[in-house]
């Protein structure tokens, strides 16, 4: 008798339970992410207003490290530091540099950015990024003799950009991505200023780990 009564109570409760929706998951992912990427930076030409020189950069590789904080599901705010040593043709219109009017040189290109990253989840997904910060061109030296070239200390130029690509999530705490980034560098160009700001294009592949 007791078993029959219990079964009737269960059958009566099933329709009632079906009327209440199941609670949705509020898990937004890991609180923090760290990342590392390797990229290829396209060449660009920059006119330096302080020295009157022209820097014709060639393409090079870049290492970039990131730290991100989750602000909502699949959206993070972060900071990044990127470094590259780029080859360039150093052109000095006055011929006062140690290498004369022109020579093959190299310089360090450093970027510090704050950014918003969007996209995530298991499997394939799109990614996008908006960023702003500073870019520094420094440590100019002759490629053959390693002699120093001006400027002695590179300035930090305000920079901003955007980009996107595709990612793949292996788990809620790990994913990889490939993306292309377009950054505009507001470097003082003096009287040789062009009609648009110099642009740095970077194609990178990276990994992100959440914790």
N, C-alpha and C positions, 0 to 999 in steps of 0.2 A: 504493500500500500504506500509506504513511504517513497519507494523508488518511482512509482507512478506519479505521485504528487510532485516530486522533484523534477521529473521529466516534463510535466506540464508547465512548471514554473520557468524552466529553461526555454521551452518553445514559445512561451508568452513573452519572454524578455528579448528574444532575438529581433523581432520587428522594431522594438523600442530602441535597441542599441544601434540598429542600422540608421536611425534617424539622426544620430549625432555623428558629425564628421570626425575622422581621426585627426589628432593634433599634427600640424605640419612641423617639420624639423626646422629649428632655428639655428642650426650649426652653419656658420659663415665661413668655415675653414680655419686654418692655423692663424694664430695671432700675428706671427711674424714670418717673413721669408728672407732667405739670403740667396744670392745668385752670383753666377760668374759667366761671362760670355767672351767670345773671341770674334772680332769683327775685321772687316776690310773697309778702309776709309778711302774714298775716291779723292782725286786731286782737286785742288782749288788754287786760285791766284788771289793774293792779298797785297794791296798797296798800303805801305806803312806811312802814315802821315808824319810821324816824328822824325824818321830818318830819310824819307823820300825813296826808300828802297822798295823793290818788288819781290815778293816771295812766290815763286811758282812751284807749289807743292805737287809731288807725285803721289800715287796711291801707296798705302802702307797698311800694316796690321795694327789692331788695337786690343788691349785687354781692359775689361770693365767689370767692376764689382758693385753689387747692389745690396741694400738693406731696405725691406718694405714692411709696412704695417697694414694689416687688413682693416678696411673701414666699412665694407659691406661685402656680401657674397660676390666673389670674383672681381673685386675692385680693391686696389691697394694704393697707398701713398708711400713714396720712398725717396731715398737719396742714392746717388751713384758717383763713383769716381772712375775715370777712364784715362788711360795713358797710351801714348804712341810715340815712336821716334820716326819721323817722316823725312824722306829725301826731298830735296827741292833744288831748283835753280835760283841762286841768290843774285839779284841784279841790283847794282849800285850805280845810279846814273852819274854820280860825281867821280867815280873811280877812286874813292878814298878808303874803301875797305881793304883789308890785307890781301884779299884775293883779286883786287883790281875791279874792273867794271862788272864782271860776271864770273861765277864759279859754281861748281857742284858743291852742295852743302847738305846739312841735315839739322833738324831741330826737334825739340820735344813739344808735343801737343797734349795738353792736359785739360780735362773737362770735369767740372763738379756740377752736378745737376740735382734738382728736386723734380719729381715726376709723379704722374698718376698713371697707373697701369690697369688696364681692363681686359677681362677675358680669363677663362679658366674652366675647370671641370675635367671629368674623365674623358679620355679619347680625344679626337681632334676638335679644335675650337679656334676661333679667331682671337687675335690679340691686338690691342692698340695702346699707344703711349703718347702722353703730352708732357713736355718737360721745359724747364727754364733754369738758367744758372749762368755759369761763367766758363770761358775758354781762355787758356793761356798758351801763347807761343813763346818759347824760351830756349835757352841753351843753344843758340845758333853757333855752328862751327863748320869750318872747311872740311869737306869729306876726305881730302887727300892728306892735309897737314894737321888736321884737328885744331887749327888756330881758331880762337874765338872771333865771332862777328857780332856787330851791333844788331839789336839792342842788348845791353848787358843783362837787364832784367825785364822779362816780358810782362806786360800789363794783363790784367784780367778783364776780358771783354764780355759784356752781357750777351747771352746767347739763348735762343729758344727754338723749339721745333716740335715736330710730331711725326708719327710713323705707325706702322702696323705690320702684321704678318700672320703666321699660323703657329699654333702650339699643339702639344699632345700631352695629356695628363695620364701618368702611369698610376697614380693614386691621389687621394685628396691632399697629400703633402709633397708631391714631386711632379714636376713637368719640365719639358724641354720646349724650345721655340726657335723659330727663325723669323727675323723681322728686318725691315729697312727703315732707317731713321733719317730725317731731313732737318738739319739744324742751320739756322741763320746766325752768323757771328757779326755783331755790331762793332767792328774794329775801326778806329779812327783812320780815315784814308787821306785826309788832307785835300789838296787841290786835285789829286788824281782820283777822287772818288768816282766810282761807277754809278750807274743808275739803280743798282740793286745791291743789297748787302751780300758779302761772300757767303756761300752755302757749303756746308760739309755734309756729304752723304755717306752713311755708314750702313753696311749690310752685316748683320751679326747673327750668330747662333749661340744659344746659351741654355743653362739649366737653372732651375729654381727649386729650393728645398724649404719646406715649411716646418715650423716648430712652435 
